[in-house]
Amino acid sequence: MTWHHAALLALGLLPGTLLRAGQVPVDAIDPKIQDIIATVSEARLRDTVTTLVAFGTRNTLSDTRSTTRGIGAARQWIHDELQRSSPRLQVTFDTYHLDRQDRITRPVELRNVLAILPGRSPRRIYLGAHYDSVNLGAGAQLASNARAPGATATPDIQQQPGFDPDADAPGANDNGSGVALTMELARVMAQSGVEFDATLVFACWAGEEQDLYGSRAHVQSLQASGTTIEAVLNSDIVGGTTGGNGSVDAASVRLYSEGPEDSASRSLARYIERVAAIYVPSHRIRLMAREDRFGRGSDHSSFSNAGFPAISFREAREDYARQHAVTDTADGIDFRYLLQNARVNAAALASLALAPPRPVVSDARGRPLISRDPTGYDASLRWTASPGAVAYRIYWRDTWSNDWQHRQVTGTVTQYTLKDVSIDDFVFGVAALGADGQESAVSAYVTPSHANAGVKLAR
């Protein structure tokens, strides 16, 4: 008996068989993922945030020569701490040189810190957060909210002659919380001993507060090399439970993803919500149908703008008075809440990395592999096989519904027909199942957008 045949039998499948919904559980719990979640340390999250705050400022234009204060000392500590976490992590500086430009008032060297945990395959999944901070001064936060990253350049405080990049900018929550989460999960995943199929990249981004420069430069290098990214999980301001208006929420987190409804980013968001409900059921994922908070952005936008699936976590209640200000200190963080957000990220990351890659459901020209064959009234679905998949799960839902309502498990076939199910009335998708039951995110069949062509008019 081959390994592949044995894996099918373990899932209750025989090659080419088609099973009814529910015969392969959607909510199976993997002990390896449970162990990873249990290893995430609240104490280490607290220690990391405390250390980051102690550098005084992590402003992109702050001191790079001191070993105790400023962006230079902070990035070196992040690099060295990741390196100490595990010999399995390949830790490097991802360096770029920027000329003077919007919000960058002099030439500067940007250093992202990357820790790569090699998997069995080269497919990449990113988890990251920006480590730089900024102090815009009292009363400046609401004004800064009005300008989204990538917008037309307008004069702001960071461009004024009197702006001091070396002023205290503790950045405990924005974004020491996200960095602590990223560094802790790098440690936990590397020390777990689990061999993941996907290669994991833990990224601490520079230059976010000036216009996402660090992540944007990195994405440009990925595009130049032809590297494909399967998923990007970003965390930015994920440690607070008390909003500026006094409201409190310690039981949920917001998850932002750019549309349209069946974009790969939205599919990733739905996947995270489902996995979190299995492994961290006490923590609710609030899916937000927009790229980010109104008029604002973070490093996931660098990836989604380039066509890579990317999402961002945000705390449920924000205190704007503590953002981009000297008041963003560690006492504004609820570390138990940060721990829960780290557990959600750990569950999602491990599930994605253990599962096969998403099936490809379109041809080389981007056209969906779906038709009405053979009768004209059926849903005939085709997809490209995912490496490591031993089965597939087909999903469909009403076009006006936001989440999947029906599912059907198949064997190793890469084509399936739903009889008398109209492709006009439903949205369809396919996920890949691995030998241990891990499931990929869903690839949805989406009609490509059509640009308006010019019309030749008679004179």
HELIX and SHEET records of a PDB file:
HELIX    1   1 TRP A    3  ALA A   10  1                                   8    
HELIX    2   2 PRO A   31  THR A   39  1                                   9    
HELIX    3   3 GLU A   42  VAL A   53  1                                  12    
HELIX    4   4 ILE A   71  SER A   85  1                                  15    
HELIX    5   5 GLN A  141  ASN A  145  1                                   5    
HELIX    6   6 ILE A  157  GLN A  159  5                                   3    
HELIX    7   7 ALA A  172  GLY A  176  3                                   5    
HELIX    8   8 SER A  177  GLN A  191  1                                  15    
HELIX    9   9 GLU A  208  ASP A  211  1                                   4    
HELIX   10  10 TYR A  213  SER A  225  1                                  13    
HELIX   11  11 ALA A  264  TYR A  279  1                                  16    
HELIX   12  12 HIS A  300  SER A  304  1                                   5    
HELIX   13  13 TYR A  320  ARG A  322  5                                   3    
HELIX   14  14 ALA A  330  GLY A  332  5                                   3    
HELIX   15  15 PHE A  335  LEU A  354  1                                  20    
SHEET    1   A 5 LEU A  18  LEU A  19  0                                        
SHEET    2   A 5 HIS A 406  THR A 410 -1                                        
SHEET    3   A 5 ALA A 391  ASP A 398 -1                                        
SHEET    4   A 5 PHE A 426  LEU A 433 -1                                        
SHEET    5   A 5 SER A 443  ALA A 444 -1                                        
SHEET    1   B 8 GLN A  90  LEU A  98  0                                        
SHEET    2   B 8 VAL A 108  LEU A 117 -1                                        
SHEET    3   B 8 THR A 199  TRP A 205 -1                                        
SHEET    4   B 8 ARG A 124  HIS A 130  1                                        
SHEET    5   B 8 ILE A 229  SER A 235  1                                        
SHEET    6   B 8 ALA A 310  GLU A 315  1                                        
SHEET    7   B 8 SER A 252  SER A 257 -1                                        
SHEET    8   B 8 ARG A 284  MET A 288  1                                        
SHEET    1   C 3 ILE A 370  SER A 371  0                                        
SHEET    2   C 3 ALA A 379  ARG A 382 -1                                        
SHEET    3   C 3 GLN A 415  LEU A 418 -1                                        
END                                                                             
